[in-house]
């Protein structure tokens, strides 16, 4: 700095005057030093043509400029906080999404597998390879809802087809089909209600009259009667009552806004097609995993037959006896079904069934009175049961813009069974092996006596026992029936051999469970006592391979869980008192527990497996799953006592 000052002072007066006159660009630089020289930069505030290097400004002056600028910014922020900024007239209005943008947003929610599945469904409907699906082609994807061809099914097909064909072209192209299916599967409530309104608006004039609603509900009632379902009332009176309930202005027409408001406030009014009391039955939207079975899906026909069979198997009130007899345990109800269905090749191979055998569409209902009483013990009304699993809700939910069909999922366990989850998440429809079917038939008297005397039993309750074709299946309570998100899932047996999840996600197992359940001393005592009672019952009936299914919800991870409404549960069950689960001692976790897969008998097959594993394969007996029932039960009880 001293050298620079001396250089400036040594500049002659004549040189300064000459610089003022000519104003050439002068660069004042540091004396040359070894190394890289700094580039000259232009500085604001200097005369034109003057530039200096960064080092020509003193540090004190730099600090002065920074402090001055900082003070100016602080004063500006203070003024902006003290005085609320008024909206400027020049501010652009909020962007409104176009219909194309809304459609693209909905389509983006489809997964790759869902997109491919819908593509295959459209190709199956496009029999002529013209890229256009006509109404008669569309009929085939509805299965029993569109066949056989008669006045009722033709009217129903036309109603659904017109909701897809909004422009009334008389055919569907792939973009239109994809758009409507994406709305039914992934759309917002607003989009779904617009689809439902379009289905009822027959003349596409933006209004629904009483005749429009009468036509839609009349066709749906006709479909149910075609399926052999006896209805307690007529369609016309139901349509009139529903129309009067949603016509708030009493002007004889229902606008789109009135329709949306009615569905949002009283969804059961339309979902139940007037067959259920909307004040008593409440529907919940629970997130469920799996692939939704839609129109044209390979399992659509099978799912419809299951729903119809369950609906027809529910005994009417006049057939219910006040007491149970021994014959009720061996009673069989045979229900013939229409239509054909097939299963995936992998599933048919797993169950050793051929496609020819799957054409036997007879629905068999096992011990209907016993399972009717089992549902009564769990406080499940017949109306609630059918609202979850019957075909009425499938048709009624279309009036709400929902394709409330079941979701299909393959089991992650060794069994390879597949599940159908009810649309509301309350029940699981699970296929079982023939040996498990035989086991349940023998176990049924003892099983019913046990759950009747043990209301807090952790055994996953069975509410229905059926067979369709040659495949037996049961209707189970969903252990995770709750509005709370499940963060972790464990399947615990107490054994160690192969009991780990190598993928690190999905259902975890014993070796992955490296924590404890934080229960209060009182709850821990009741929980272990129930584990002892349940395992003793299974031990006495020579059953093994059962496991404790545990789902964990972390309260701090989901802030909405504190304000979420509760779901009705069996008031006698202390293990489902808190949103369907058990609240931890510190209130930070909720546990959902149940004993599952308890229909495996320790017979000759399992005895041979024990010998092979313990002798030939030299596996430690206390670590393998297949051991005699007393050893299995004792190990199970001992392990559960160490994790809580």
Helices and strands as residue ranges (DSSP letters): H 2-9, H 13-22, E 26-28, E 50-52, G 54-56, H 59-82, H 99-107, H 112-125, E 133-134, H 135-140, G 143-145, H 151-164, E 171-172, H 174-186, H 189-200, E 208-209, H 210-226, H 235-246, E 253-254, H 256-265, H 267-271, E 291-292, H 300-313, G 317-319, G 326-329, E 332-336, H 345-350, G 357-359, E 362-366, H 368-377, H 382-389, H 391-398, E 407-410, E 418-421, E 427-431, H 434-453, E 462-468, E 471-477, E 488-492, E 507-508, G 510-512, H 521-540, E 543-544, E 547-554, G 559-562, G 574-576, E 582-583, E 589-596, E 600-601, H 604-611, I 612-616, H 629-642
